[in-house]
C-alpha cells in the first residue's frame, strides 16, 4: 500500500484542486478513500466522494447511508446518484454509462481533472481474461491503466499493483469498515467465476501474476498508441467528406485498414455504433475486396454500408424501390438531397445547368426516375445512347441510379441527366428562355458551414 500512497503523492495535486473518487462502500473503494484522506490531510486538496445507488439490491439504501456518514465524519464532500428505474437493456453496459455520466458531471461541477477509481490487480486480470475469452478489439485487451488520459480529465487507478487480498489486509489493519455486496459471490456472474476458480490457479502458478498481466496491458497500450498515430497520419487522405477512398485504403497494411474502418464507423455512427460488431466489420472487408463495383450491406437500425466503385459510404436513408415523377414548377426537391431550380440568370456552363428553348420542347417539364429502355440523344454525339450505358460509363452505382433525376419534356423526351449529361436540346450558345440548375439543397447545417 505504500507504493500506492507514493503514487498518489507523486501526482502533486495542489491544495486548491479538487479530486473526485468513486466509492461504492466496498473494501476496495473504502481503502482508496482512506488513502486519499490521509494524503489530503497533508496536501490540503478537496475530496468529492461520488456514490451511485443502482437500486437493484435491498442493501443499496443502507450502503448509501454508510458512505454518506463516513464522508461527514471525515470532512469529505458527498455526492450521490440514485437510479429510480432501469430500462430493459444490458444492465452492466447501461450502469457503466450512467456512472460515468454522473462522474463527469461532478468533475465539471467541481472543476476537477482527476477521477480516482479503485480497480486493483485482480480486476485487471479478470477483465483481460474475460475479453480474451469472449473477444474484443486490440485496444480492449489492455483493459485499463494506472493513469488513463481523457479529453478533459484523467482516470487514476492507484491500486492497480495490489491484489484484492492486500487491500482487505490494509482495511483490517487500519480498522476500515466496509460493506459487502453478496452478489459478488454468485457463480451466475462471469466475473465471479473467474475470481473464484481461475485467479487462484494463476496466483499459485506465479506469485507475480498481477505484475505480468500489468506488463501485458501496458505493452498492448503502447502498440495501440503507435498504430493510432499511423491511423491519424493517414486518415484524412483516406476518409474525405466521410467517404472512404478504397484505393487509398488498400495501400495500407491490414491492421491500419481495420483501425481506419473502426474510426470511420465510430465517427459516422456515434451512438449507433453499438449495433455494429466484429462480424459486421468482416462483412465490410468482404465487399471492399470484392470485384463487384456496387454492393450494399443492410445492418441493424437502418444502417447501410454502400460500396460504389472506389468509394465506401454510410447511409441511413436507402431507397431501393423509390420512384417519382414531378412536374417542374419553379423548383423541385429530390429524395437524394438535391434540387432542380428554374433560374432567371446564369452564365456558367456545366452538366449542373441546362439551357432550353421552350419552342423546341413540349411543356410542362417533368423530373422523374429512370425507366427501362430510356435513351437520350447526347449533346455532341450522333444517335441515341441508353441511359443505363451512360450511368455505367460515369460509374454511377446501381442504388444511385434508382434515385437519379431524369429531366424530360411532356412527351417523355429526355432533355438532361443532371450532373452527368445534357441532350442535344441544350442551348447554351443559342436561343433559350429556360435555365435549369441542379444543386445540393441548402440546410441549416450547410448554411453554418
N, C-alpha and C positions, 0 to 999 in steps of 0.2 A: 504493500500500500504506500510505502514511502516513495516508490517510483512514480506512482500516480499523483501524489502530492507535489513532487518536484515538477512533474509535467505541467500541472496547473499553474504553479508559481512562475514557470518559465514563459507562460503566456503574457506575463506582465500586464495584467488587467489593471487599469488605472482606477484611482479612488473615486473619480467622478463618472465611472461607467457602470452600467447595469448588465447583469447576465440573466438568462432565462434557463431554468433547469426543469426538465420533465420528471415528475415524481408521481409514481403510482402508489407508493406506500410499501412496496415490496422490499426485500433485503438489499437488492442492487441499488435502486434509486435512493433509498434512505442512507446507504453508505456514502453514495456520491454527494448527497445533500450535506451530510455531516462533514465531509472533506471540504466542501466549498465554504461552509460556515466557519470552520477552523481557520482557513486561509483568509476569509473575509474579515475576521477579527483583527488581522494584521494589515491587509491591503485596503480595507475600508470600501470595497465596491458594494453595490446593491445586488441582492439576490431576489429574483422573481420566481416563485415556485408555480409551475403550470401543472395542474391536475385535471385529468379527463375522467369523468364518470360515464362509462359506456352504457350503464344502466341495463346490463344483461344478467347481473347476478344480484341476489338478495343482499350480499355483504357490501355492495358498491357504496351505498349511502354512508355506512359506518366507516369505510375506508376514507371517504372524502373528509368526514369529520376528524378522523385521526390525523390526516396530513395537515388539515387546517389548524388544528390545535397545536401541532408540533411547530408549525411556522409562527404562530402567535407567540409561543414560548421562546422562540429563537430569533425574533425580530426579522423575519423573512416575509416579504410581500407574497400574499397567497392569491392566486387566480385560478378559477375552476370553470370547467365547461361540463354541463350535464346534457347528454343526448336524450331527448324525450322519446324519440321513435326512430327505428331503423327501417329503411326500405328493404324490400325483398331483393337483395343483391349479395355479391360476395362480401361477407361481413368483414373479413380481415383487410381486404383491399380498401373498402369504404371507411373502415375505422381508422386506418392509417391516413387516408386523405383528410378526414375530419380532424385528426390530431394535428397534422402538420399545418393545416389552415389556422387552427387555434394558436399553435406555437408562433407562426409567422405574424399573426395579428398582435401578439404580445411583444414580439421583437420590434415591431413598428411602433406600438404604443409607448414602449419604454426606451425607444431609440437605442436598441441593443444590437450588437453584431456577433453575439455568442449564444448558441443554443447547446446546452450540455445534455447528453443522453448517457444512460447507464449501461450501454451494451458492454459486455465483457467477452473474454476469450472463448468461453463455451458457446455464447451466442454466435460468435464469428464462425466457429467450426460447424455448428448446426446449420447455419444459413448457407454456407458454401456447399455442404453435403446435400442439402435439400435441393439447391439449384442445379448441382451436378446430376442429381438423380432424375429430376423432372425436366431438365433442360432450361437454358437461359441464354441470353446474349453473352458475348465475350466479356463485356463490361460487367455484367451481372455476377460473374464468378469471383470478382474481387470483394463482393459483399459490402464491407464498409471499412472506413479508415479512421485513424485517431483524429485527424483534422480533415474535414471534408468541406472545401470551399463551395459556397453557393453564391448567387448573384449579389445579395446584399448582406449576407452573414455567413458564418461558418458553423458547422456542426462539430462539436468537440466531444470525444469519447475517451476520457482519461483512464477507464477501467479495462481497456482492450487487452492489456497484457496479463490480466488476472483471471483466475478460474472462479467459478461460482463458489467453490468451497473456500477459497481465500477470502472472498467478500463476506461470506457468512461468518468466518472466523473473526474477521475485523469487527463485524456487528456485535458478536458475542463479547469480545474483549473490551469493547467500548460501550457496552450496555445500551446499544441502539435498538430500540423497539421497531418492529415492522409487522406488516400484515401478510398473510399467506393466501394466495389465490389457489384454491383447491383444484381448479380446472387444469393447473399445470401438471397434475399427476395422472390425468386421464389419458389412456392409451389411444383414444379415438382421435387425438390431435397428432398430426405428423411430427411436429417438432418435439413433442413429449417422447415419442418412440425413439427418436434419435438420441435424446437426452438420457433416457433410461438404459438403452441397450447398446448403442453404438459408441458414445463418448467414453464410457468406462473401459471398453475394449481398446480404443485408441490410446487412452492415457496409460493403460497397462503396457502397451507396445512401446510407447515412447513418452517419457515423463515431460518432454519439451514439445509435445504435440501442438500446444497453443502457439508457441513461437514459430513452428514450422508452417502452420496454416496462415499465420500473420505474414510471414515472408512470401508465401504463395499469393496472398491477397495483394500485397504491395507490388509484387512483380507483375501481376496481371494489370494492375492500375498503371504502372509505368509503360507497359506495352500499349495499353489503350490510349494513354496520353499521346504517345508517339504517332499512333495510327490516326487519331483525331486531328493532329496537326497536319498530317498529309491530306486528310479529307478537306479541312478548311482551306488549304492552299489550292485545292483543285475544284472545290465545289462551285464557285461562281463561273467557272469555264464550262462546267458540265450541266448545271441547272440554270437555265435562262428563262426568266419570266415564269418560273415554276414548272417549266417543261424540261425534261431530261433529254439532252442531245446524245443519242445512243452511240454514235461513232466515237465521241469523246469519252464516254463511259467505258467502252470496250478497250480503250487504250490502257486502262488502269488494271493493276493486279486485282484478283477476285476479292480479297479482303477489303480493299478500298472501295470496290464496286458495292459490296454489301453495306458498308458503312454510309456511303453516299446515298444509297437507296433508303436505308433506315432513317437518315436525317431528313431526306426529302419527304418521306411518308409522315414523319413526326411533325415537320413544319407545315405540311399541307393539311393534315387531318386534325391536328390538335387533339381535342377530347375524343374524337372518333378513332384515334389510334388504338384504343382498347379493342376494336373489332378486328384488328389485324394481328395474325400470329405468324409463326415461322413457316407454316405450310403455305400461307398466302404469299410470303416473300419467295418461297421456292417456285410457286406458280408464276410469279412475275419474272423470275430468271428464265423460266422456260420460254416465255414469249419474247424475251429480249434476244435469246439465242436462236429463236425460230426463223426460218427463211420466209415465213408468211409476212407480208408487209402490213396487213391490217388485222389486228386481233383485239378483242375486248374481254376483260375479266370482270365478272359480276361478283363483288364481295358484299358482306353483310352491311346493312344500314344504307343501302343505295350508294355504295362506293364503287365506282367504275374505273378500272385501270385500262387505259387505251393506248395501244401501240399503233402509231400512224407513221409507217415507213421508218424514218430515222428519229422519231420523237416518241417520248413516253409521257403521258399526261394523266391527270386525275380529273374526274367529273362526278358531280352529284346529280346531274340532270341529263341523263342519257335517254334519248328518244329513239326507239327502233322503228316504230311504225307511224310516226307523226307525218301527216301531210297537210298542206294548206293551199288555199287559192284566194289571195286577197286582190281586191280592186284597188289600185293605187289612187288615192285621193289626198294629195299633199304629201303625206309620208306614211310609212308602214313599219311597225316594229316587228322584227323577226324572232323566232324562237332561239336562234343562235347568238342572240345578244347584239346583232347589228340592226341597222335600219336603212331603208331606202327613202330618200327625201327628194322632192321636187324643189329645185333652187332656181333663183332668177339669174344669178350671175356666177360664173366660174370660169377660170381661164386655163387651168391645168388639164393635161391630157394623160390619162392612165386608165387601167382597167377598173378603177374605182369610180369613174364618172362616164356617163353615156349621153351623147347629144343626138336628139331625134327630131325629125321633121314630121309634124302631125299630118301633113298631106300625104305622106307615104305609108302610113300605118292606119290600122283600124282601132279606134278608141272605144272603150277605155283600156288602159294598160293594166295587165294582170301581173301579180307576183305569186308564183306557185312553186311547189316542189316538182322534181323531175318525174316523168312518166316513161315507161318502157318505150323504146323506139324514138325518143327525142333526137332531132337533128337540127343543126344550125349552119347557116352559110357564114362562115367565119370571115371576118374582115381581113383582106389581104390574101385570101385563099380562093381557089377555084372549086366550085362544087360544094356539097354538103358534107358535114362531119358529124358523126354520132356524139351526143353529149357524153355518153359513157366513155368513149375514147378520149375526149377532152379531159375528163376527170382523171383518167388513168395517166395520161401524159403529164398532168400537173401534180400527180401524186396526192390526190385528194382521197382520204380514207373512205372506206365504204359507209361508215356510220355518219361521216360528214356529208357525204353525197345525198343521204336521205333528207337532210335539212337544208341543203344549199339552195338559195333562191334562184329561180329561173324567171326572167322578165320576158313577157310575151305581149303581143297586141291582142285585141279581142277575137281575132281569128286563130289564135294559137301559134302565130309565127314568132319564133324565138328571136328576141332583139338583143339580148345581153345576158351573160352569166357573170354577175357582179364579182369583181375581184379577180376574174380569170380570163374571159374572152368577150369581145364585142362582135356583133354581127356586121355585115356589110352596110346595114342601115344606120350605123353610127356616122354622124355628120359633123365631126369636129371642125373640119376646114371648109364646110359647105353651109348651106342654109339650114338652120334649125330653130325651133321655138320651144323645145322641151329639154331641160337639163336634169338628169337624174344623178344623184350621188349616193354611194354606198359607204357607210362608215359605222364605227363602233358606237353603240348607244352610250351617251354620257350619263354616268351615275354619280351619286354623291361622293363615292369613293374616288372615281376618276377626276372629279372636279377638284377634290382636295389635293390630288397629286399634280 
